């Protein structure tokens, strides 16, 4: 997941942008464990914090995580969500498959 952020521009516009990005990256990613969410939450939160510091409401960030595994860094993920709670961002986590979410 972290490699995905480093190689793919994380910002898209609108629902069509989300769908296009999903289709574009689908063949390039490889699912693996452990399933750590805190690094990607903190990464996107840094974008949102930067916008907040600029004093503009020009951008709002929605982090969509589609996962097939249980969160392995649950305490760190909780803290990352709490830390991001005052930023212009939302976090959506969708579990797919048979894991215990």
Secondary structure in CASP SS format (residue, H / E / C, confidence):
PFRMAT SS
TARGET T0000
AUTHOR 0000-0000-0000
METHOD secondary structure of the structure
MODEL  1
X C 1.00
X H 1.00
X H 1.00
X H 1.00
X H 1.00
X H 1.00
X H 1.00
X C 1.00
X C 1.00
X C 1.00
X C 1.00
X C 1.00
X C 1.00
X H 1.00
X H 1.00
X H 1.00
X H 1.00
X H 1.00
X H 1.00
X H 1.00
X H 1.00
X H 1.00
X H 1.00
X H 1.00
X H 1.00
X H 1.00
X C 1.00
X C 1.00
X C 1.00
X C 1.00
X C 1.00
X C 1.00
X C 1.00
X C 1.00
X C 1.00
X C 1.00
X C 1.00
X H 1.00
X H 1.00
X H 1.00
X H 1.00
X H 1.00
X H 1.00
X H 1.00
X H 1.00
X H 1.00
X H 1.00
X H 1.00
X H 1.00
X H 1.00
X H 1.00
X H 1.00
X H 1.00
X C 1.00
X C 1.00
X C 1.00
X C 1.00
X C 1.00
X C 1.00
X C 1.00
X E 1.00
X E 1.00
X E 1.00
X E 1.00
X E 1.00
X E 1.00
X E 1.00
X C 1.00
X C 1.00
X C 1.00
X C 1.00
X C 1.00
X C 1.00
X H 1.00
X H 1.00
X H 1.00
X H 1.00
X H 1.00
X H 1.00
X H 1.00
X H 1.00
X H 1.00
X H 1.00
X H 1.00
X C 1.00
X C 1.00
X C 1.00
X C 1.00
X E 1.00
X E 1.00
X E 1.00
X E 1.00
X E 1.00
X E 1.00
X E 1.00
X C 1.00
X C 1.00
X C 1.00
X C 1.00
X C 1.00
X C 1.00
END
